[in-house]
Amino acid sequence: MAKKKLVTERDLAALAQKLRLATGKSRAQAARELGVARQAVIYAEDHPKKSFTKLRRRMIESFSKSKVNGPYFQIDER
């Protein structure tokens, strides 16, 4: 069975950077491969409070065998 793990937006940013580095790609190479500006990759990795969720997901899925599902929201009934 596949292992599932809930992560935060900050975790996605760190994982995207870790996987890019593991593939040996520079930010410029990753940006070209993903069809975005190098600055977008920088923001996706270094600024987890900025909304680059879609790019982070694409990076993680491109540089690993993982699939990112979400977002997940939990509503607690009162």
C-alpha positions as semicolon CSV with decimal commas, in nm:
position;residue;x (nm);y (nm);z (nm)
1;M;0,000;0,000;0,000
2;A;0,125;0,352;-0,080
3;K;0,242;0,557;0,214
4;K;0,047;0,882;0,262
5;K;0,174;1,183;0,451
6;L;0,014;1,519;0,529
7;V;0,250;1,813;0,489
8;T;0,236;2,190;0,525
9;E;0,299;2,453;0,259
10;R;0,645;2,508;0,415
11;D;0,715;2,135;0,385
12;L;0,623;2,141;0,015
13;A;0,870;2,423;-0,047
14;A;1,151;2,240;0,133
15;L;1,074;1,911;-0,042
16;A;1,064;2,076;-0,385
17;Q;1,411;2,223;-0,324
18;K;1,547;1,897;-0,182
19;L;1,428;1,697;-0,481
20;R;1,560;1,951;-0,733
21;L;1,901;1,940;-0,567
22;A;1,892;1,559;-0,560
23;T;1,849;1,556;-0,938
24;G;2,151;1,785;-0,973
25;K;1,954;2,055;-1,154
26;S;2,017;2,424;-1,106
27;R;1,724;2,656;-1,056
28;A;1,767;2,779;-1,414
29;Q;1,761;2,422;-1,551
30;A;1,453;2,336;-1,346
31;A;1,279;2,654;-1,463
32;R;1,348;2,575;-1,829
33;E;1,225;2,219;-1,785
34;L;0,905;2,335;-1,613
35;G;0,847;2,626;-1,851
36;V;0,859;2,899;-1,586
37;A;1,090;3,186;-1,497
38;R;1,390;3,114;-1,273
39;Q;1,249;3,368;-1,026
40;A;0,935;3,153;-0,990
41;V;1,147;2,856;-0,883
42;I;1,329;3,078;-0,632
43;Y;0,998;3,197;-0,485
44;A;0,858;2,842;-0,478
45;E;1,157;2,716;-0,280
46;D;1,254;3,011;-0,061
47;H;0,922;3,180;0,016
48;P;0,673;2,924;0,152
49;K;0,424;3,198;0,247
50;K;0,387;3,297;-0,121
51;S;0,124;3,106;-0,314
52;F;0,327;2,885;-0,547
53;T;0,152;2,561;-0,454
54;K;0,092;2,449;-0,813
55;L;0,456;2,499;-0,907
56;R;0,574;2,321;-0,592
57;R;0,348;2,029;-0,677
58;R;0,481;2,018;-1,034
59;M;0,839;2,027;-0,908
60;I;0,784;1,743;-0,661
61;E;0,606;1,529;-0,920
62;S;0,867;1,605;-1,190
63;F;1,171;1,532;-0,975
64;S;1,040;1,222;-0,794
65;K;0,799;0,932;-0,830
66;S;0,562;1,092;-0,578
67;K;0,214;1,226;-0,649
68;V;0,089;1,528;-0,455
69;N;-0,284;1,533;-0,376
70;G;-0,470;1,815;-0,211
71;P;-0,533;2,068;-0,078
72;Y;-0,707;1,929;0,224
73;F;-0,921;2,128;0,458
74;Q;-1,075;2,003;0,777
75;I;-1,394;2,152;0,914
76;D;-1,486;2,073;1,271
77;E;-1,856;2,081;1,346
78;R;-1,955;2,292;1,647
